[in-house]
């Protein structure tokens, strides 16, 4: 279109030059013939008027076509816009029924099941006059997102809180956050739309870079919630840390010129002072703390949401059934709670079972329907270990951590078979020897140290108790195939083997965790609080922990006794029973 305009204008200019040369030639001829200008105008006046009229008509037609094309383009754009608007309106008018997961989403803090302690700590971190950045650890489907959203609403009601009534809750998912290392697009931090990129518009045509705010700026004055924050790209993580430090986003562009007077003042302001980004970060993750960057952890308070207990899952199931106005048999409710590991799984099972009941023209969920759903979905029962009814020889309750800082109770059992002197061997089974982790743009493998810890245990038993372990085939087993790091099960394995070799029963109401040194000292381990919680859920009465892991808060733990120990001798005194 623009090219046609330029060609038409050039043609008019050439035509005008040609006419001027012709008139100049006529004047020269008249002068040679001795005629004056009056005679010329009298002779050629009609021709001049005709030429002017032709020029006026041509120019008029040219501009009329331009105006007509512009109007036709506007008409087409308006028609297309109206057509798309009608389509969008029609799409918005189509609504399906609200999913059960949405209906059962907590709308008040007291509706968040099983996280009383975690919610209280989160409220203290965000609802006061000086709110902090927070990282929430916990398995999926236990209410981390809902808690963060509802705590912000409560904080806005506090007159001492800096959060105003219009404070925003901006939520993004780190697993699907689009990121371009060329900085063309960064929905988290923000980016600059440089003139060379498609769609730069009129400002781009003028060579002006255009800053585009990201989620950090949109959350200014509120809360930025990043789900699965441990999955952020490493460059994004580093930029986020800088934003948390400066409370603003600094953008750069090779096309920005501070002396360009055509650049709007707000663009100068953004490149000079940055975009405002004073928010509070709430990150949620299913990873363990050690898998997150230390620089991020040092800037945030860490809060741990615990896995839902069976009674908590039952409460969620009852709420879901009530929302859809169905009934559920007690046996069906028990079966769902036995298989559902979190609230999201429980709601999904209820929704599928309700759909099957509806196909049968019933509003009751029975055990048969639930079993069909569980079988078709290939669900596995919740991993639960309950304490044995009586003490056994060589069977010890150990404690471990799995997944998102989830404590679990596991059994360690051993058997010792006499063999020819000095020909004994030891075997360890049931240990997941290798785990693969992915994060921060790298993949790494962690090998279990359980087998290496057995060497320490055997050394201690030979040196401290003069037990000839080389005269026995020793078999250690970890039932259930649970990942065991190794060192933290040191005192558990030592107690099991000692019990078997000395024909001693192990107290079935005691669980333990701790690393053992070659001198028989009990060394500190990680995840103690999660392990104690797992022991309490399993019905354990006493937990033995390393003395270096002792906290005064353990004195107030209900229904369970915490014993700190320094040496393996203390462990054996507390855990073994006389036969």
C-alpha positions in Angstrom: 0.0 0.0 0.0 2.8 2.4 1.0 4.8 1.5 -2.1 1.8 2.3 -4.4 1.5 5.7 -2.7 5.2 6.5 -3.4 5.0 5.4 -7.0 1.8 7.5 -7.6 3.4 10.6 -6.1 6.6 10.1 -8.2 4.5 9.8 -11.4 2.7 13.1 -10.6 6.1 14.9 -10.0 7.4 13.6 -13.4 4.3 14.7 -15.2 4.5 18.2 -13.6 8.2 18.6 -14.6 7.4 17.5 -18.2 4.5 20.1 -18.4 6.8 22.8 -17.1 9.4 22.1 -19.7 6.8 22.2 -22.4 5.5 25.6 -21.3 9.0 26.9 -21.0 9.7 25.7 -24.6 6.6 27.5 -25.9 7.6 30.7 -24.2 11.0 30.6 -25.9 9.4 30.0 -29.3 7.1 33.0 -28.8 10.0 35.1 -27.8 11.9 34.2 -31.0 8.8 35.1 -33.0 8.6 38.4 -31.3 5.3 37.8 -29.6 4.7 38.9 -26.0 3.2 37.0 -23.0 -0.3 38.4 -23.5 -0.4 36.9 -26.9 0.8 33.6 -25.4 -1.8 33.5 -22.7 -4.6 34.4 -25.1 -3.5 31.6 -27.5 -2.9 28.9 -24.8 -5.2 29.9 -22.0 -7.6 27.1 -22.7 -4.8 24.5 -22.7 -3.5 25.7 -19.4 -6.9 25.5 -17.8 -7.4 22.0 -19.2 -4.1 20.9 -17.8 -4.9 22.3 -14.3 -8.2 20.6 -14.4 -6.6 17.3 -15.3 -4.1 17.7 -12.5 -6.9 18.5 -10.0 -8.9 15.5 -11.1 -5.9 13.1 -10.8 -4.9 14.4 -7.4 -8.5 14.3 -6.2 -8.9 10.7 -7.4 -5.6 9.7 -5.7 -6.6 11.1 -2.3 -10.1 9.8 -2.7 -8.7 6.2 -3.2 -6.5 6.6 -0.2 -9.4 7.7 2.0 -11.6 5.0 0.5 -9.0 2.3 1.3 -8.5 3.5 4.8 -12.3 3.5 5.4 -12.6 0.0 3.9 -9.7 -1.2 6.2 -11.4 0.3 9.2 -14.7 -1.3 8.2 -13.0 -4.7 7.8 -11.3 -4.4 11.2 -14.5 -3.3 12.9 -16.4 -6.3 11.3 -13.7 -8.7 12.3 -13.6 -7.3 15.8 -17.3 -7.6 16.2 -17.2 -11.1 14.8 -14.6 -12.2 17.3 -16.4 -10.4 20.2 -19.5 -12.3 19.4 -17.6 -15.6 19.4 -15.9 -14.7 22.7 -19.3 -13.8 24.2 -20.8 -17.1 23.0 -17.9 -19.0 24.5 -18.2 -17.2 27.9 -21.9 -18.1 28.0 -21.1 -21.8 27.8 -20.4 -23.1 31.3 -20.1 -26.6 32.5 -20.9 -27.6 36.1 -18.3 -26.6 38.6 -15.8 -29.4 39.4 -15.9 -31.0 42.8 -12.3 -30.0 43.5 -13.4 -26.3 43.1 -16.5 -26.8 45.3 -14.5 -28.3 48.1 -11.7 -25.7 48.0 -11.4 -24.0 51.5 -12.9 -20.5 51.7 -11.9 -19.9 55.3 -8.8 -20.8 57.3 -10.6 -23.2 59.6 -11.6 -25.3 56.6 -8.0 -26.2 55.9 -7.8 -29.7 57.4 -4.9 -31.2 59.3 -2.6 -28.1 59.2 -3.4 -26.2 62.4 0.2 -25.7 63.4 1.4 -24.8 59.9 -1.4 -22.3 59.3 -0.7 -20.6 62.7 2.9 -20.2 61.8 2.0 -18.9 58.3 -0.4 -16.3 59.9 2.3 -15.1 62.3 4.7 -14.7 59.3 2.3 -12.7 57.1 -0.4 -11.1 59.2 1.8 -8.9 61.4 3.2 -5.4 60.9 6.4 -6.8 59.3 5.4 -9.7 57.0 8.2 -12.1 55.9 9.0 -14.1 52.8 8.0 -17.7 53.3 8.7 -21.2 51.8 6.0 -23.9 52.5 7.2 -27.5 52.4 4.8 -30.4 52.1 3.4 -33.1 49.8 0.9 -32.2 47.1 -2.8 -31.8 47.8 -2.6 -30.7 51.5 -3.7 -27.1 51.2 -0.5 -25.0 50.7 -2.0 -22.7 48.0 -5.3 -22.3 49.8 -3.6 -21.4 53.0 -1.4 -18.7 51.4 -4.4 -17.2 49.7 -6.6 -17.1 52.8 -3.9 -15.8 55.1 -3.5 -12.8 52.8 -7.2 -12.1 53.1 -6.9 -12.2 56.8 -3.8 -10.0 56.8 -5.7 -7.3 54.8 -8.2 -7.1 57.7 -5.4 -6.3 60.2 -5.0 -2.5 60.6 -1.3 -3.0 61.5 -0.6 -4.9 58.4 1.1 -3.1 55.5 -1.1 -5.0 53.0 -3.9 -2.7 51.8 -7.4 -3.7 50.9 -6.6 -4.0 47.2 -3.4 -6.1 47.7 -3.2 -8.8 45.0 -2.5 -12.5 45.3 -0.5 -13.3 42.1 -0.1 -17.0 41.5 2.3 -18.7 39.0 3.5 -22.2 38.5 7.3 -22.6 38.2 6.9 -25.8 36.2 5.2 -24.1 33.3 6.7 -20.6 33.5 7.9 -19.7 30.0 11.4 -18.4 30.0 13.7 -17.2 27.2 17.4 -16.8 27.8 17.4 -14.0 25.2 15.2 -12.0 27.5 12.5 -11.7 24.9 9.9 -13.0 27.4 10.1 -13.5 31.1 6.6 -13.6 32.7 8.1 -13.8 36.2 10.6 -10.9 36.3 9.6 -8.9 33.2 11.2 -8.2 29.9 11.8 -5.4 27.3 10.1 -5.5 23.9 12.9 -4.1 21.7 12.2 -2.4 18.4 13.6 -5.3 16.4 11.0 -7.8 17.6 7.8 -8.4 15.8 4.8 -6.5 17.1 6.9 -3.6 18.5 4.2 -1.1 17.1 4.6 2.6 16.6 7.0 3.0 19.5 9.1 0.2 18.1 9.1 1.9 14.7 10.5 5.0 16.3 13.3 2.9 17.9 11.9 3.0 21.4 12.2 -0.1 23.6 9.1 -0.9 25.6 9.4 -2.5 29.1 6.9 -5.2 29.9 6.1 -5.9 33.6 6.1 -9.5 34.9 4.5 -11.2 37.9 6.9 -9.5 40.3 5.6 -6.1 39.4 1.9 -7.2 39.2 2.3 -8.5 42.8 3.6 -5.1 44.0 2.0 -4.4 47.4 0.7 -8.0 47.7 1.8 -11.6 47.7 3.6 -13.4 44.9 2.8 -17.2 45.2 5.2 -19.5 43.3 4.1 -23.1 43.2 6.9 -25.6 43.0 9.4 -22.9 43.4 12.2 -25.4 43.4 11.6 -26.0 39.6 12.5 -22.4 38.6 15.2 -21.9 36.0 18.5 -21.1 37.6 18.7 -17.7 35.9 15.1 -16.8 37.0 16.0 -17.9 40.5 19.0 -15.5 40.6 17.0 -12.7 39.2 14.2 -13.3 41.8 16.8 -13.1 44.6 17.9 -9.7 43.3 14.3 -8.5 43.2 13.7 -9.7 46.8 16.8 -7.7 47.8 16.1 -4.5 46.0 12.3 -4.6 46.0 12.4 -3.4 42.4 13.0 -4.9 38.9 15.9 -3.5 36.9 15.4 -3.9 33.1 18.1 -3.3 30.5 18.1 -2.8 26.7 20.8 -2.1 24.2 18.3 0.1 22.3 17.7 2.5 25.2 19.2 5.9 24.9 18.8 8.2 27.9 19.4 11.3 25.7 16.7 10.4 23.2 14.0 13.1 23.5 11.5 11.0 21.5 11.4 8.4 24.3 8.4 8.9 26.6 9.1 10.0 30.2 7.7 6.9 31.8 10.1 4.7 29.8 13.0 6.9 31.0 11.7 6.5 34.5 11.5 2.7 34.3 15.0 2.3 32.9 16.4 4.8 35.5 14.6 3.7 38.6 13.2 0.3 37.8 9.7 -1.2 38.1 8.3 -1.4 41.6 8.2 -4.9 43.1 7.7 -4.7 46.8 5.8 -7.9 47.6 6.0 -10.8 49.9 7.1 -14.1 48.4 5.3 -17.3 49.3 6.9 -20.3 47.7 5.5 -23.8 47.9 7.5 -27.0 47.1 7.3 -30.7 47.4 11.0 -31.0 47.6 13.1 -31.3 50.7 14.9 -28.2 52.0 18.4 -29.4 50.9 17.3 -29.4 47.3 16.5 -25.6 47.3 19.2 -22.9 46.8 20.7 -21.8 50.2 20.5 -18.2 49.0 16.7 -18.5 48.7 16.3 -20.3 52.0 18.3 -17.7 53.8 15.8 -15.0 52.8 12.7 -16.9 53.7 11.0 -18.3 56.8 10.5 -22.1 56.3 7.2 -23.7 57.3 6.4 -27.4 57.1 2.9 -28.7 56.3 2.6 -32.3 57.4 1.0 -35.2 55.4 -2.7 -35.6 56.0 -3.6 -38.3 58.5 -6.3 -40.8 57.8 -8.9 -38.9 59.9 -8.1 -35.7 58.0 -8.8 -37.5 54.7 -12.1 -38.8 56.0 -13.1 -35.2 56.9 -12.3 -34.1 53.3 -14.3 -37.0 51.9 -17.3 -36.2 54.0 -17.2 -32.6 52.9 -17.0 -33.5 49.2 -19.9 -36.0 49.5 -22.0 -33.3 51.2 -21.2 -30.7 48.5 -22.6 -32.9 45.8 -25.5 -34.0 48.0 -24.7 -37.7 47.9 -24.4 -40.3 50.6 -21.5 -42.6 51.3 -21.4 -45.9 53.1 -19.0 -46.1 56.1 -17.2 -49.0 54.4 -16.7 -47.0 51.2 -15.4 -44.0 53.2 -12.9 -46.2 55.0 -11.7 -47.7 51.7 -11.2 -44.2 50.1 -9.3 -43.0 53.2 -7.1 -46.1 53.0 -6.0 -45.4 49.4 -6.1 -41.6 49.2 -2.8 -40.1 50.1 -4.0 -36.5 50.1 -7.1 -34.3 49.8 -6.9 -34.0 46.0 -6.8 -37.8 45.5 -9.7 -38.2 47.9 -11.9 -35.7 46.0 -11.0 -37.3 42.7 -12.0 -40.7 43.9 -15.3 -39.4 45.3 -16.1 -37.6 42.0 -15.5 -40.7 39.9 -17.5 -42.9 42.3 -20.4 -40.3 42.2 -20.3 -40.4 38.4 -20.7 -44.1 38.4 -23.5 -43.9 40.9 -25.3 -41.4 38.8 -25.1 -43.7 35.8 -27.0 -46.2 37.9 -29.6 -43.6 38.9 -28.4 -43.6 42.5 -27.2 -40.9 44.9 -25.3 -43.3 47.2 -21.6 -44.3 47.0 -21.1 -47.8 48.2 -18.0 -50.0 48.6 -18.4 -51.8 45.3 -18.3 -48.5 43.3 -15.2 -47.3 45.2 -13.5 -50.6 44.6 -14.2 -50.3 40.8 -12.6 -46.8 40.8 -9.6 -47.9 42.8 -9.0 -50.9 40.6 -9.4 -49.0 37.4 -7.2 -46.1 38.6 -4.4 -48.5 39.8 -4.3 -46.8 43.2 -2.0 -48.1 45.9 -2.8 -48.1 49.6 -1.3 -45.5 51.8 2.1 -46.5 53.2 1.3 -47.1 56.9 3.3 -49.1 59.4 1.7 -49.8 62.8 3.6 -51.1 65.7 3.5 -54.8 66.3 1.4 -56.2 69.1 4.3 -57.8 71.0 8.1 -57.4 71.1 10.2 -59.6 68.8 13.8 -60.6 68.6 15.7 -58.6 65.9 12.8 -56.4 64.8 13.3 -52.7 65.5 11.2 -49.7 64.7 13.3 -47.3 62.7 12.5 -43.8 61.4 13.2 -42.2 58.0 12.3 -39.2 55.9 10.9 -39.6 52.4 9.7 -37.2 49.7 8.7 -33.7 50.9 10.1 -34.0 54.4 7.6 -36.8 55.2 8.5 -38.9 58.2 7.8 -42.6 58.0 8.1 -45.5 60.4 9.9 -48.5 59.0 10.8 -51.9 60.4 14.4 -53.2 60.4 14.7 -56.9 60.9 17.7 -59.1 61.1 18.6 -62.8 61.2 21.9 -64.4 62.2 22.9 -67.9 61.1 26.0 -69.5 62.7 28.6 -70.6 60.1 32.3 -71.8 60.1 34.4 -69.5 62.2 35.5 -66.4 60.2 33.4 -67.3 57.1 30.4 -65.2 57.9 29.0 -62.7 55.5 26.4 -60.0 55.7 23.6 -59.1 53.4 21.3 -56.0 53.2 18.0 -56.2 51.3 15.0 -54.0 50.8 17.1 -50.8 50.4 16.5 -48.5 47.5 20.2 -48.1 46.6 19.9 -45.4 44.0 17.5 -42.4 43.7 17.5 -39.9 40.8 16.6 -36.2 41.3 16.0 -33.5 38.8 16.2 -29.8 39.5 17.9 -26.5 38.7 18.6 -27.7 35.2 20.6 -30.7 36.3 20.0 -34.3 37.1 21.9 -36.1 39.8 21.8 -39.5 41.4 22.1 -40.2 45.1 23.3 -43.6 46.2 22.2 -45.0 49.6 24.8 -45.3 52.3 23.0 -48.0 54.1 25.4 -50.8 53.2 28.4 -48.6 54.1 26.8 -47.9 57.5 26.6 -51.7 58.2 30.4 -51.7 58.4 30.3 -49.1 61.2 27.7 -51.2 63.0 29.7 -54.4 62.8 32.9 -52.6 64.0 31.1 -51.3 67.0 29.6 -54.7 67.9 33.0 -56.3 67.7 35.0 -53.6 69.5 32.5 -52.6 72.2 30.7 -55.9 72.9 33.2 -58.6 71.7 30.7 -60.2 69.4 32.2 -62.4 66.7 30.1 -61.2 63.8 32.4 -62.9 61.4 31.1 -66.3 62.7 27.6 -65.6 61.4 25.8 -64.9 58.2 23.9 -61.7 59.0 20.9 -60.7 57.0 19.5 -57.2 57.4 16.2 -56.4 55.8 14.2 -53.2 55.3 10.6 -54.3 54.4 8.6 -52.1 52.0 11.4 -50.9 49.7 11.6 -47.4 51.3 14.5 -45.2 50.3 17.0 -45.2 53.3 19.9 -42.9 53.2 21.8 -45.1 55.6 23.6 -43.3 58.4 20.4 -42.3 60.2 19.5 -46.0 60.5 22.8 -46.8 62.2 21.6 -47.3 65.8 18.5 -49.1 64.4 20.6 -51.7 62.6 23.0 -52.0 65.6 20.1 -52.7 68.0 18.6 -55.3 65.6 21.8 -57.3 65.1 22.7 -57.1 68.8 19.2 -58.3 69.7 19.5 -61.3 67.4 23.0 -62.3 68.5 22.1 -62.1 72.2 18.6 -63.5 71.9 17.0 -60.2 73.3 13.5 -58.9 72.6 13.2 -55.3 71.4 10.5 -53.1 72.9 7.8 -52.7 70.2 6.7 -49.3 71.6 10.0 -47.6 70.9 11.3 -46.1 67.7 14.8 -44.7 67.0 16.9 -42.7 64.6 20.6 -41.7 64.8 23.9 -42.3 63.1 26.5 -44.4 64.8 30.3 -43.8 64.8 32.9 -46.5 64.9 33.4 -45.6 68.6 29.8 -46.2 69.4 28.8 -42.5 69.6 25.3 -41.4 68.4 25.6 -38.6 65.8 22.9 -36.1 64.8 20.6 -36.7 61.8 18.1 -34.6 59.8 14.3 -34.5 59.8 13.8 -35.4 63.4 10.6 -33.5 63.9 9.0 -35.2 60.9 10.2 -38.6 62.2 8.7 -38.0 65.6 5.4 -37.0 64.0 5.4 -40.2 62.0 6.2 -42.2 65.2 3.3 -40.6 67.0 0.9 -41.4 64.2 2.0 -45.0 64.3 1.3 -45.3 68.0 4.9 -45.2 69.2 5.2 -44.3 72.9 9.0 -43.4 73.0 11.4 -42.1 70.4 15.2 -42.3 70.9 17.1 -39.4 69.1 20.7 -38.1 69.2 21.3 -35.7 72.1 22.6 -33.1 69.6 19.1 -33.1 68.0 17.4 -32.3 71.3 15.0 -29.2 71.4 13.2 -28.0 74.5 9.9 -28.1 72.6 10.1 -31.9 72.7 9.2 -31.7 76.4 5.7 -30.5 75.4 5.0 -33.1 72.7 1.7 -34.9 73.7 1.3 -38.6 73.9 5.0 -39.4 73.2 8.3 -39.4 75.1 11.5 -38.2 73.5 14.8 -39.7 74.8 18.1 -38.0 73.9 21.2 -40.3 73.9 24.9 -39.9 73.4 26.1 -43.5 73.0 24.9 -46.9 71.7 24.9 -48.3 75.3 22.1 -46.0 76.2 20.1 -47.1 73.2 20.4 -50.7 74.1 19.5 -50.1 77.8 16.2 -48.3 76.8 15.2 -50.6 73.9 16.0 -54.2 74.9 13.9 -56.3 77.2 14.9 -59.3 79.2 13.6 -62.6 77.9 
